[in-house]
Structures are given as C-alpha cells and as structure tokens.
Amino acid sequence: MPREKRAEVAVVVPIPSSDTQAEHDRIRKSNDRDQQLERDGKTSAHNRGYDEAVDGPAAAKVRHVVDEP
C-alpha cells in the first residue's frame, strides 16, 4: 500500500473518558475537605484505612512488660 494511502487510513481516537467538569469539581472539593481535616489533625472517613494499606497494620501497643527470671 502506498505511504499516502496509509496516512489517510489512520484515525486518531481519543481515550474514552467519563470525567465531566462537575465530576472534576466534586473530586477537587472532596480533596480540599480531606486536606483541611488533615491539617486540623483529624482523619476523614474517606481516608481511613489508606495509611494502613500503605504502611501495613500498626504494631500492637505494649501495656505491661513482665521480666521473668
């Protein structure tokens, strides 16, 4: 097939996306709320569990150590 014909056949198709401006704004607002809560030293319900998923479960807290002979 001649090079000119191949160029006519190729069609660039954008990747499908369901993101709308309203969805983008909703996500941005949610992120802003989460960041404000974090600055205030609180954890949002949305973000609970993310730290554990990344860092692994927290180590058990030791209440009392007994020194046995």
C-alpha positions in Angstrom: 0.0 0.0 0.0 1.5 3.4 -0.9 2.5 5.6 2.0 -0.1 8.3 1.1 -2.9 5.7 1.4 -1.8 4.5 4.8 -1.8 8.1 6.2 -5.4 8.5 5.1 -6.5 5.3 6.8 -5.0 6.2 10.2 -7.5 7.9 12.5 -6.6 9.2 16.0 -9.3 8.3 18.5 -9.2 9.9 22.0 -9.2 7.7 25.0 -12.8 7.4 26.3 -13.4 9.4 29.5 -16.4 9.8 31.7 -14.9 12.8 33.6 -17.1 15.9 33.4 -16.3 19.3 34.8 -18.9 18.6 37.5 -17.1 15.4 38.5 -13.8 17.1 38.5 -15.1 19.8 40.7 -16.7 17.3 43.1 -13.4 15.4 43.5 -11.4 18.7 44.0 -13.8 19.8 46.7 -13.6 16.4 48.4 -9.8 16.5 48.3 -9.8 20.1 49.7 -12.0 18.9 52.6 -9.7 15.9 53.3 -6.6 18.1 53.3 -8.2 20.6 55.7 -9.2 17.9 58.1 -5.6 16.5 57.9 -4.2 20.0 58.7 -6.5 20.1 61.8 -5.2 16.7 62.9 -8.3 14.7 62.0 -8.8 11.8 59.6 -11.7 11.9 57.2 -14.0 8.9 56.9 -13.0 8.8 53.2 -9.3 8.4 54.1 -9.5 5.9 56.9 -7.5 2.8 56.1 -5.3 4.3 53.5 -2.3 4.6 55.8 -2.7 1.0 57.0 -3.0 -0.1 53.4 0.3 1.6 52.5 2.3 1.1 55.8 0.8 -2.2 56.9 -1.2 -2.8 60.1 0.0 -0.8 63.2 2.1 -2.7 65.7 0.3 -3.8 68.8 0.7 -1.5 71.8 2.5 -3.0 74.8 0.7 -2.3 78.0 3.0 -4.1 80.5 6.2 -6.0 80.3 7.0 -8.7 82.8 10.6 -9.5 83.5 10.8 -13.2 84.3 13.9 -14.9 85.8 
